Amino acid sequence: MKFRVHIVQDEKGVFVTECSTLSGCISQDVTREKAIQNINDAVASCLFNSLSQTYAD
């Protein structure tokens, strides 16, 4: 699966990443590369949590 991720650098130089397709899926880091790694982990966690809730019901 592919998800669109938005990356912006805030006023302090921190890279903030967000996957707007998945509610609350946001991450950040001081380097762009690490911020991308973090959002990949966050997307995986969001998907896992979503599936866990679906099968728990």
PyMOL commands that set and color helices and strands:
alter all, ss='L'
color gray80, all
select helices_A, chain A and resi 32-56
alter helices_A, ss='H'
color red, helices_A
select strands_A, chain A and resi 6-9+15-18+26-29
alter strands_A, ss='S'
color yellow, strands_A
deselect
rebuild
show_as cartoon
